Amino acid sequence: MLLAKAVQPPAPPSHLLHAILSVVEELPSRLLVGVSGGLDSCVLLDALVLSGKRPIVLHFDHGWRPESGEDAAFVGRLAASYGLPYRQEKAPSAARDSEAAARRERYDFFARASRSLGCCDLALAHHADDQVETLLLQLLRGGGTHARGMREFELRNGLRLHRPLLWIERKEMREYAKARNLSWREDRSNQDCRYLRNRVRHELIPFLEERFSRHARRALLRFCRVRIDEEEWMTGLVRQRAEEEGLSVVELRNAPVAEQRRWIHLWLRRRGVPDVSLADVESVRWLASEPRGGKQLSLGGGWKAIRSDGAISLRRKEEGEPCVSINS
Ligand SMILES: Nc1ncnc2c1ncn2[C@@H]1O[C@H](COP(=O)(O)OP(=O)(O)OP(=O)(O)O)[C@@H](O)[C@H]1O
């Protein structure tokens, strides 16, 4: 396997090099980078080194494909070819319940590595095409209040996540990799249309582009930018109230509906409800609209919302505890 060349020309077209380096240069100098061995993270790693950074390379071997071990070895050699420190871990079992479970394991590894290496800044190689896919997945999964793709910067699991390539398109990443003579590993599971994300990538987006607008992807990307800005503004309005333990029914009712949704969404997230859906948010709004207390509703992730006379509180459901949901 050919490894990426040392940091020297050939150079990609100057506009692309400028676009990539200008965002990568903004990152902190002490940095971790998650490298799967695929095209995206190999481009990110190369651009980081090209901009003068010396990140610590992290790889998590999920162990779910026969080639996983080779991917890990490839990333190890890649880090060595740049003279960079490398930290790798293998998943304890190859069992793969779901993509979400695999992602959780990977982020747990990132958090462990961050603690032991004393560095909280982690760069990931999500790009514009991932962004559009994420938006469509969020919409399809019913995440109405927060469907807006990913943010360039986010705090998660005690990590400061950076996505410097978020507005760079996949075809530009390929162009960069080709011009820089990079090697990478192809993940064949990316073609497997049993996974929803792959169907969005290979079927839904091409369908939208062919049948509706060849600019569909760009239009969706612009929508993400607008939504991210709006969300930041809305979140600012409700941030403080979302910290409170209970939701005041009177205050909630007096807020405009858009503000109610944003407030409830953030309040649920702050209390640890995972993957808050629009259905969860609407359940809490329904409880607030009830004239009297004494009602409760099931939410996702094993939680329930309880309405007393003046406030709504949240509690985990006990094993086997019956509780209606708004849809039942
Ligand atoms: N096995 C891995 N080891 C290290 N870093 C990884 C690994 N897999 C992915 N990454 C990093 O995470 C980025 C996103 O990867 P991918 O799009 O596969 O994530 P995902 O499963 O959709 O989850 P999420 O988007 O929440 O990170 C990659 O570009 C890379 O920087």
The ligand as an ORCA input file, in Angstrom:
! r2SCAN-3c Opt
* xyz 0 1
  N     -12.741      4.568     13.076
  C     -12.427      5.850     13.203
  N     -11.337      6.229     13.881
  C     -11.020      7.541     14.010
  N     -11.737      8.534     13.505
  C     -12.843      8.219     12.811
  C     -13.242      6.872     12.625
  N     -14.378      6.868     11.901
  C     -14.683      8.147     11.655
  N     -13.763      8.971     12.198
  C     -13.749     10.447     12.156
  O     -15.105     10.881     12.209
  C     -15.442     11.567     10.999
  C     -16.871     11.225     10.639
  O     -16.959      9.899     10.258
  P     -18.299      9.262      9.773
  O     -18.947     10.185      8.777
  O     -18.037      7.855      9.389
  O     -19.076      9.361     11.126
  P     -20.513      8.896     11.490
  O     -20.508      7.423     11.818
  O     -21.471      9.381     10.482
  O     -20.695      9.624     12.915
  P     -20.568     11.133     13.274
  O     -20.984     11.870     12.039
  O     -21.508     11.357     14.430
  O     -19.131     11.323     13.683
  C     -14.412     11.083     10.003
  O     -14.280     12.025      8.953
  C     -13.175     10.959     10.847
  O     -12.589     12.238     11.075
*
